[in-house]
């Protein structure tokens, strides 16, 4: 090809002109796929998913062989998730879990189980943890498991059920949920 420059004479400007069509093509494809967005102010929080915590806990109370509680949380808190699971192995059992977004935008998880405390903590944390203290909130004593770099875990033994709290909430939010759980009556 007579009009092409020899490779040795190509420079940075030639590379930039070669990349411009590729970048434009990538932007067009991303726009079509809607997989990218331009947000100069940074990401913004989307809406919190709606979750019917009362229906989920009532269902779990009817299906699981231990008492389930539906605590009354502050008005600004929004339930956003729920699940059921099984703690396998020694001391294992069924687990009912719901999650809340607090009015400050932090997440708290409430798990209720007939598993032993050690098995439940290991199941949630992914490893065994040593307790770091005990606090009284409402009528229940809460064993705390804190570890640097991990979310705190609080566990109360309410007879035939263990209740576990974890998440990114503040100590005050943990205390609010712990008190509400202790004051809640088991669902029938």
PyMOL commands that set and color helices and strands:
alter all, ss='L'
color gray80, all
select helices_A, chain A and resi 7-9+12-33+53-63+117-125+171-183
alter helices_A, ss='H'
color red, helices_A
select strands_A, chain A and resi 78-87+93-101+107-113+133-137+140-145+153-157+162-167
alter strands_A, ss='S'
color yellow, strands_A
deselect
rebuild
show_as cartoon
